[in-house]
Amino acid sequence: LGDGSVSATANVDFTFKFRAVVTDADGAILAGDFPCVWSSSDPAVAAITSDPEENIVTVVSGSAGSAVITVDLGDFSGLVTIEVGP
């Protein structure tokens, strides 16, 4: 998903789809079903509107502000920041 350097900006209602891809230390994509846990730091700004399916979620922008979408798998996390303008 990203190491925190990924960002998205929307000045209108917008729908994003994010997919978690699990890799090994060399960057090779690992096959299989990995039970990721998704969350939003502020659902009023960026709400997760779907249950993860194949590690994909749908996020819909809302109120102006900033939110961080986090995906966790065990001790590992990925982050993406979403900025929604007025």
Stockholm file with secondary structure:
# STOCKHOLM 1.0

chainA/1-86         LGDGSVSATANVDFTFKFRAVVTDADGAILAGDFPCVWSSSDPAVAAITSDPEENIVTVVSGSAGSAVITVDLGDFSGLVTIEVGP
#=GR chainA/1-86 SS CCEEEEEEEESSCCEEEEECCCBCTTCCBCCSCCCCEEEESCTTTEEECSCCBTTEEEEEECSSEEEEEEEEETTEEEEEEEEECC
#=GC SS_cons        CCEEEEEEEESSCCEEEEECCCBCTTCCBCCSCCCCEEEESCTTTEEECSCCBTTEEEEEECSSEEEEEEEEETTEEEEEEEEECC
//
